[in-house]
Amino acid sequence: MDFPALRAHLVAEAALLRTAAAAAAPGARVPTCPAWTVADLLDHVTDTYDHKIQSMRLLKDPGDDYRIDRPGTPADRFDAALADLLAEFDDRGPDSLAHTWYGPDQTVGFWIRRMAHETLVHRADAELAAGTPISPVDAALAADGIDEMLTVMLAWGSRAYRDHVAAPLAGNDGLAIALDTGAQSWTARVEAGTVTVADGTAPDAPAHVRADAGTIMLWMWRRVPVESLAVTGDSARAAAFYDLLEAFAQ
């Protein structure tokens, strides 16, 4: 997906998040993040935006001192952080240098993509907190989000953060699962302490999950349960993969 489309999705998802947060009861809990209220959710996304703003401005990891002093309510701070984030994206352009935690891509474009998907996931959190169904997810955005989770979080992350994910990966050695949106498919395997990803549904994968791209994307971020997808083959393997995702989908 190109960067103008990702930026447009970021804006749209942020608007949905803001609307859902406003509709939630004061102090409403977020079912998918039980320790948080909706105010905490807004503050978390604000902090996330501020961290990326500082990563672009400083061209290094800003550490713990990244928060930008913003007055007003959590919603006010969210609005201001989003405006500043978009301004940084627009002033710099996607090809400009930025610090990121993803070694192969040290550009602003990485953050445009990452923040579009981050905002989508937390939009779903806000809608659940408001007691409303999760609204539809754009199919192309969701497919890009699945690809990001598989290739960046799982395949690259399993190598870059071996110490952090060694235990859950070791406990799932040999696990393989095929993911099929109808329009696109992938097969993920846990092998020798890392995750490999290939296009297509491998016939030897013991578990196949099928759903629309939005459902699979939110499932991978553990925002919808295993029961939301059609599983063929070994359902226990699909459940094991879902549990494994917890180490990568924070």
C-alpha positions in Angstrom: 0.0 0.0 0.0 1.4 3.4 -0.9 2.1 6.1 1.7 -0.7 8.5 0.7 -3.2 5.7 1.2 -1.7 4.7 4.5 -1.8 8.3 5.7 -5.4 8.7 4.6 -6.3 5.5 6.5 -4.4 6.8 9.6 -6.6 9.9 9.6 -9.8 7.9 9.1 -9.0 5.4 11.8 -8.1 8.2 14.2 -11.5 9.8 13.6 -13.2 6.5 14.3 -11.2 6.0 17.5 -12.0 9.6 18.6 -15.7 9.1 17.9 -15.9 5.8 19.8 -14.0 7.2 22.7 -16.4 10.1 23.0 -19.4 7.6 22.9 -18.0 5.5 25.7 -19.2 6.0 29.3 -16.8 8.0 31.5 -14.3 5.6 33.0 -15.4 2.8 30.7 -13.0 -0.1 30.7 -11.4 -1.4 27.5 -12.2 -5.2 27.3 -9.2 -6.0 25.2 -6.9 -4.1 27.6 -8.6 -4.6 30.9 -6.2 -2.5 32.9 -7.2 0.6 30.9 -10.0 3.0 30.9 -10.9 4.9 27.7 -8.9 7.8 29.0 -5.9 5.5 29.4 -6.4 4.3 25.9 -6.3 7.8 24.5 -3.3 8.7 26.6 -1.5 5.5 25.3 -2.1 6.5 21.7 -1.0 10.0 22.4 2.2 8.7 24.0 2.7 6.5 21.0 2.4 9.4 18.6 4.7 11.5 20.7 7.3 8.8 20.7 7.3 8.6 16.9 7.4 12.4 16.6 10.5 12.5 18.8 12.1 9.5 16.9 11.8 11.5 13.7 13.0 14.8 15.2 15.9 13.4 17.2 16.9 10.6 14.7 17.6 8.3 17.7 15.6 6.4 20.3 14.2 9.1 22.5 14.2 6.8 25.5 11.8 7.5 28.3 11.8 11.3 28.0 9.7 11.5 24.8 6.4 12.9 26.1 5.4 16.3 24.8 3.7 18.6 27.3 0.1 18.9 26.1 -2.7 20.7 28.0 -6.4 19.7 28.2 -8.3 16.5 28.4 -7.1 13.1 27.1 -9.1 13.8 23.9 -7.5 17.2 23.5 -4.1 15.7 23.9 -4.9 13.0 21.4 -6.1 15.6 18.8 -2.9 17.7 19.3 -0.6 14.7 19.1 -2.3 13.5 15.9 -2.0 16.9 14.3 1.7 17.1 15.2 2.4 13.6 13.9 0.7 14.3 10.6 2.7 17.6 10.3 5.9 15.7 10.8 5.0 13.1 8.1 4.0 15.9 5.7 7.1 18.1 6.3 9.5 15.2 6.0 8.1 12.9 3.5 8.2 9.0 3.6 11.7 8.7 2.2 13.3 10.9 4.9 15.5 9.4 7.6 14.0 8.5 10.9 14.9 6.3 13.8 12.9 3.1 14.0 13.2 -0.1 15.9 13.0 -2.1 12.6 16.6 -2.4 11.4 15.8 -2.8 7.6 13.8 0.4 7.4 15.0 3.7 9.0 12.6 6.0 7.3 9.5 8.1 8.0 7.5 5.8 5.8 7.9 3.0 8.3 6.2 5.1 10.9 3.4 6.1 8.5 2.6 2.4 8.0 3.1 1.4 11.6 0.9 4.2 12.9 -1.9 3.5 10.5 -2.1 -0.1 11.8 -1.5 1.0 15.4 -4.4 3.4 15.2 -6.7 0.8 13.6 -6.1 -1.7 16.4 -6.8 0.9 19.1 -9.9 2.1 17.2 -11.2 -1.4 17.7 -10.4 -1.2 21.4 -12.3 2.1 21.7 -15.3 0.7 19.9 -15.4 -2.4 22.1 -15.1 -0.1 25.2 -18.1 1.9 23.8 -20.1 -1.3 23.6 -20.5 -1.1 19.8 -19.5 -3.7 17.2 -16.1 -3.3 15.6 -16.8 -1.3 12.4 -15.6 -2.7 9.0 -11.9 -2.6 8.2 -10.7 -1.6 4.8 -9.7 -4.9 3.1 -6.5 -3.5 1.5 -5.4 -1.9 4.8 -6.1 -5.1 6.7 -4.1 -7.2 4.2 -1.2 -4.8 4.6 -1.5 -5.1 8.3 -1.4 -8.9 8.1 1.7 -8.7 6.0 3.3 -6.3 8.5 2.5 -8.6 11.4 3.9 -11.7 9.6 7.0 -10.2 8.0 8.0 -7.5 10.4 6.7 -8.6 13.9 7.0 -12.3 13.5 9.6 -13.2 10.9 12.1 -10.3 11.6 11.1 -9.9 15.3 11.7 -13.6 16.0 15.3 -13.0 15.0 15.9 -9.5 16.3 14.4 -10.1 19.7 15.4 -13.7 20.3 15.8 -13.4 24.0 12.4 -11.9 24.5 10.5 -14.5 22.4 12.7 -17.6 22.8 10.5 -19.4 25.4 7.2 -19.1 23.5 8.9 -20.0 20.2 10.6 -23.0 21.7 7.3 -24.2 23.1 5.8 -24.1 19.6 8.6 -25.6 17.5 7.1 -27.1 14.3 3.9 -25.1 14.5 2.6 -24.2 11.0 -0.5 -22.4 10.0 -2.0 -21.1 6.8 -3.9 -17.8 6.7 -6.4 -17.2 3.8 -8.4 -14.0 3.3 -9.9 -15.2 0.0 -7.9 -12.7 -2.0 -4.5 -13.3 -0.4 -2.8 -16.1 1.6 0.3 -16.9 3.7 1.8 -19.8 5.6 3.8 -19.1 8.8 6.0 -21.7 10.4 7.9 -21.9 13.7 11.3 -23.5 12.9 14.4 -23.7 15.1 13.4 -20.7 17.2 12.4 -18.4 14.4 9.3 -17.7 12.3 9.4 -18.1 8.5 6.6 -16.8 6.2 5.8 -17.7 2.7 3.1 -16.6 0.3 0.3 -19.0 -0.3 -1.4 -21.8 1.8 1.0 -24.7 2.1 -0.9 -28.0 1.8 1.1 -29.6 4.6 0.1 -26.9 7.1 -1.9 -28.7 9.8 -4.2 -25.7 10.5 -5.9 -23.4 8.0 -7.7 -20.2 9.1 -10.1 -18.4 6.8 -11.9 -15.1 7.2 -12.0 -11.6 5.6 -8.7 -9.6 5.9 -10.1 -7.3 8.6 -11.0 -10.2 10.9 -7.7 -12.0 10.4 -5.8 -8.8 11.0 -7.6 -8.1 14.3 -7.3 -11.8 15.2 -3.5 -11.5 14.9 -3.6 -8.5 17.1 -5.7 -10.5 19.6 -8.7 -8.2 19.3 -11.1 -10.9 18.2 -11.1 -14.5 19.4 -10.2 -17.7 17.5 -13.9 -18.4 17.1 -14.2 -15.5 14.8 -12.5 -17.4 12.0 -13.2 -20.6 10.1 -10.6 -23.2 11.1 -10.0 -26.4 9.2 -7.6 -29.0 10.2 -6.1 -29.0 13.7 -8.0 -26.3 15.6 -5.6 -26.8 18.6 -2.7 -25.5 16.3 -4.7 -22.4 15.4 -5.3 -21.8 19.1 -1.6 -22.3 19.8 -0.7 -19.8 17.1 -3.2 -17.3 18.6 -1.5 -17.7 22.0 1.9 -17.3 20.5 0.9 -14.0 18.9 0.7 -12.5 22.4 4.5 -12.4 22.6 4.5 -10.2 19.4 1.2 -8.3 19.5 1.6 -5.9 22.4 
